[in-house]
């Protein structure tokens, strides 16, 4: 067991706090999705790997549907989306290098 997973789901009151905290970790692309369109598009276009939900914002049945759609979606691999992810990885590399240098 490596302790690594491909995707994760975080739930808090609004989804905002969980999303902000998750995005502080390298390799995490977290997004709040309270509808199926955002869940599918987020994976297909932005390869989000952490779904954040707000327990006070979304009902249980819609949450189940959003999760189902999110889990069934896959990254498109389109060139423009790969370029976007490359830019995100560059930013991560720069920012986390700066944090290490400060310590």
Secondary structure, DSSP 8 states (H G I E B T S, - for coil): --S--S-EEEEESSSHHHHHHHTTSTT--EEE--SHHHHHHHHHHH---EEEEETTTS-HHHHHHHHHHHHH------HHHHHHHHHHHHHHHHHHHHHHHH-
